[in-house]
Amino acid sequence: MGFTALVIGAILAFGLLSAWQWSRAQERQSERIALAEAVAAQPVALPGPEGLLAAQSWQSFTATGSYRPGSQTLARLRYLDGTNGFWALGALDLLDGRTIWVSRGWLPATGPATVAPPSPPLPTGRVTIVGSWLPFEESAADRQQGMPAGMVAALAPGPLSVATAVDSTIPGFLQATQVDDPGLRPVPAPEVDEGRNISYAVQWLIFAAVALVGWWSFLRREAQSPETSEIGTEPALSHPPI
């Protein structure tokens, strides 16, 4: 009875874990569809504050303005195709007076992550950027400690302001989809795949089936064992001779 209770508990746990993985797969599928729709949509002009608050990550926008001189900086530890590198950043002063950070593209590292490689200079004059909207990253103060000038560990207002003395008035940045220099590579949207969660959901169901088969085999073996068959059998009474 104790073993049966243990097996039932294990099957219930496996079933709950399978259901949780299946729900995560559905969530990731929704994320993948939303991401694909955002990337495929035609870019529109960068909206105002209320529009940006409702904007979806990787939604395409256009922004026109001029890069602020001296705002060039690099975000380190940015991997592309398994290679470490940097994102080249610049602060774009928009025509409406706002300022937005733009990740112009990716360039490979040529040494340690704290050594800045030569990066293409910021374009001069008025430019129009086509990019994907992304919210700022979270940043811890200790991550920025020890960073050389012109380099940040996270794309966040604090580190960017410290590194370049530029305060953005927009709570996010644009990841350029059309690079402005041949030395830079565009950063693709991340891949969202629900296949792993579906695989885990099936695995938990298989574990539940194995537990059920093991329980059934154990009971059959116990029922067929000689010791079990003799339980409850009383020896025949021997009567004394008359």
PyMOL commands that set and color helices and strands:
alter all, ss='L'
color gray80, all
select helices_A, chain A and resi 2-40+49-53+141-144+157-164+195-224+226-229
alter helices_A, ss='H'
color red, helices_A
select strands_A, chain A and resi 44-45+60-67+73-80+83-94+99-108+126-135+151-152+172-176
alter strands_A, ss='S'
color yellow, strands_A
deselect
rebuild
show_as cartoon
